[in-house]
Amino acid sequence: MVTNSKRVTRCSQAMAELRRLELVSSTHEKQESVVQTIAVLGVGRVGSAVARTALAAGYDTRVAGSGAAEDIELLAEIVIPGARAMTATDAVSDADLVVVAVPLSKYRSVDASMLAGKTVVDAMNYWPPVDGQIADFEEDIASTSEVVSRYFSGSRVVKTLNHIGYHELEDDGAPSGTAGRRALAIASDDEAAAAAVQDVLDRFGFDTVYAGPLATGRAFEPGTAIFNGAFSQNDLLRELELNLHPTH
Ligand SMILES: NC(=O)c1ccc[n+]([C@@H]2O[C@H](COP(=O)([O-])OP(=O)(O)OC[C@H]3O[C@@H](n4cnc5c(N)ncnc54)[C@H](OP(=O)(O)O)[C@@H]3O)[C@@H](O)[C@H]2O)c1
């Protein structure tokens, strides 16, 4: 029997790290974000909303589906005006950040080699009623993003954006400093990549909380309080602590 505490490893360290990065985060707010170009893979509900949000935040934004650029050109023009429709390979080629927003059942259809060296946001969730039962996730006790990260082994994978509804992404964003501003959780084994994504999400309109390594992403997968709710930064910190450190 695998306990929750075994599944979510290094919780205490993660929470200590969390507090440290909270400090780092406030320093980051004063720095210029290094991300200028964002590629979004998947032009469905989430991908479209992420791309519109990225455009509104001033990012050079490219979008790609699973096929040719022409397949999504009209859709992009109507639904995401200002975004450049491309093939996935072209979209990610010089992107500073790639958001993968495809159904989790399709994650292996994304060419991992083209994402090598990239910071990749995993916005995907395992949702068996929609995805069907996927052995990769049924048979593995790791968080879904750890499994995804093994596949995208040459990339710096950051889990976030999975626990906000696609419509909320545009509705719930607010300027930095707004009281009660909604916060999003971030998990990554790469702290620099997590910090870069924190900056981007700030420009998207959200506070953030770095939960720790990818294993901690389990705390905001489907079925959790964080997945089902909307929290300010302080409340999200508390929810993460409850989930990752249940005895405290
Ligand atoms: N719905 C939400 O509110 C929400 C919120 C947060 C996270 N999520 C997660 O985000 C993911 C996407 O959800 P969704 O609701 O946006 O799904 P969706 O509306 O079905 O859109 C998925 C898109 O991915 C594209 N796609 C499939 N394989 C691809 C590939 N290899 N490369 C590029 N594009 C590809 C599909 O287009 P073609 O196959 O036609 O090219 C489709 O347009 C899921 O894992 C979901 O759990 C959903």
The ligand as an SDF file (V2000), in Angstrom:
LIG
                    3D

 48 52  0  0  0  0  0  0  0  0999 V2000
  -11.0870   22.3670  -20.2070 N   0  0  0  0  0  0  0  0  0  0  0  0
  -10.5230   23.0100  -19.1580 C   0  0  0  0  0  0  0  0  0  0  0  0
  -11.0940   23.9510  -18.5530 O   0  0  0  0  0  0  0  0  0  0  0  0
   -9.1250   22.6260  -18.7330 C   0  0  0  0  0  0  0  0  0  0  0  0
   -8.4790   23.4210  -17.7950 C   0  0  0  0  0  0  0  0  0  0  0  0
   -7.1500   23.1560  -17.4640 C   0  0  0  0  0  0  0  0  0  0  0  0
   -6.5070   22.0830  -18.0700 C   0  0  0  0  0  0  0  0  0  0  0  0
   -7.1650   21.2950  -18.9580 N   0  0  0  0  0  0  0  0  0  0  0  0
   -6.4030   20.2120  -19.6070 C   0  0  0  0  0  0  0  0  0  0  0  0
   -5.8730   20.7460  -20.8330 O   0  0  0  0  0  0  0  0  0  0  0  0
   -5.8090   19.7300  -21.8320 C   0  0  0  0  0  0  0  0  0  0  0  0
   -6.5820   20.1910  -23.0570 C   0  0  0  0  0  0  0  0  0  0  0  0
   -7.9460   20.3630  -22.6940 O   0  0  0  0  0  0  0  0  0  0  0  0
   -8.9830   21.0910  -23.6540 P   0  0  0  0  0  0  0  0  0  0  0  0
  -10.2520   21.1570  -22.8870 O   0  0  0  0  0  0  0  0  0  0  0  0
   -8.4190   22.3280  -24.2220 O   0  0  0  0  0  0  0  0  0  0  0  0
   -9.0980   19.9980  -24.8400 O   0  0  0  0  0  0  0  0  0  0  0  0
   -9.6820   20.1960  -26.2790 P   0  0  0  0  0  0  0  0  0  0  0  0
  -10.6520   21.3330  -26.2970 O   0  0  0  0  0  0  0  0  0  0  0  0
  -10.1440   18.8480  -26.7190 O   0  0  0  0  0  0  0  0  0  0  0  0
   -8.4400   20.6400  -27.1550 O   0  0  0  0  0  0  0  0  0  0  0  0
   -7.3050   19.8420  -27.3040 C   0  0  0  0  0  0  0  0  0  0  0  0
   -6.6170   20.2710  -28.5870 C   0  0  0  0  0  0  0  0  0  0  0  0
   -5.3700   19.5790  -28.6690 O   0  0  0  0  0  0  0  0  0  0  0  0
   -5.0940   19.3990  -30.0420 C   0  0  0  0  0  0  0  0  0  0  0  0
   -4.0630   18.3740  -30.2180 N   0  0  0  0  0  0  0  0  0  0  0  0
   -4.1510   17.0270  -30.0590 C   0  0  0  0  0  0  0  0  0  0  0  0
   -2.9390   16.4620  -30.2570 N   0  0  0  0  0  0  0  0  0  0  0  0
   -2.0770   17.4740  -30.5370 C   0  0  0  0  0  0  0  0  0  0  0  0
   -0.6910   17.5230  -30.8350 C   0  0  0  0  0  0  0  0  0  0  0  0
    0.0740   16.4230  -30.8580 N   0  0  0  0  0  0  0  0  0  0  0  0
   -0.1310   18.7420  -31.0760 N   0  0  0  0  0  0  0  0  0  0  0  0
   -0.8650   19.8770  -31.0390 C   0  0  0  0  0  0  0  0  0  0  0  0
   -2.2010   19.8820  -30.7650 N   0  0  0  0  0  0  0  0  0  0  0  0
   -2.7950   18.6920  -30.5190 C   0  0  0  0  0  0  0  0  0  0  0  0
   -6.4380   19.0740  -30.6330 C   0  0  0  0  0  0  0  0  0  0  0  0
   -6.4940   19.4620  -31.9750 O   0  0  0  0  0  0  0  0  0  0  0  0
   -6.2760   18.4900  -33.2420 P   0  0  0  0  0  0  0  0  0  0  0  0
   -6.0730   17.0810  -32.6980 O   0  0  0  0  0  0  0  0  0  0  0  0
   -7.5120   18.6230  -34.0590 O   0  0  0  0  0  0  0  0  0  0  0  0
   -5.0870   19.0520  -33.8950 O   0  0  0  0  0  0  0  0  0  0  0  0
   -7.3820   19.9620  -29.8410 C   0  0  0  0  0  0  0  0  0  0  0  0
   -7.6530   21.1840  -30.5010 O   0  0  0  0  0  0  0  0  0  0  0  0
   -6.3890   18.4690  -21.1820 C   0  0  0  0  0  0  0  0  0  0  0  0
   -5.3460   17.6690  -20.7050 O   0  0  0  0  0  0  0  0  0  0  0  0
   -7.2290   19.0120  -20.0320 C   0  0  0  0  0  0  0  0  0  0  0  0
   -7.3360   18.0940  -18.9640 O   0  0  0  0  0  0  0  0  0  0  0  0
   -8.4580   21.5430  -19.3100 C   0  0  0  0  0  0  0  0  0  0  0  0
  1  2  1  0
  2  3  2  0
  2  4  1  0
  4  5  1  0
  4 48  2  0
  5  6  2  0
  6  7  1  0
  7  8  2  0
  8  9  1  0
  8 48  1  0
  9 10  1  0
  9 46  1  0
 10 11  1  0
 11 12  1  0
 11 44  1  0
 12 13  1  0
 13 14  1  0
 14 15  2  0
 14 16  1  0
 14 17  1  0
 17 18  1  0
 18 19  2  0
 18 20  1  0
 18 21  1  0
 21 22  1  0
 22 23  1  0
 23 24  1  0
 23 42  1  0
 24 25  1  0
 25 26  1  0
 25 36  1  0
 26 27  1  0
 26 35  1  0
 27 28  2  0
 28 29  1  0
 29 30  1  0
 29 35  2  0
 30 31  1  0
 30 32  2  0
 32 33  1  0
 33 34  2  0
 34 35  1  0
 36 37  1  0
 36 42  1  0
 37 38  1  0
 38 39  2  0
 38 40  1  0
 38 41  1  0
 42 43  1  0
 44 45  1  0
 44 46  1  0
 46 47  1  0
M  CHG  2   8   1  16  -1
M  END
$$$$
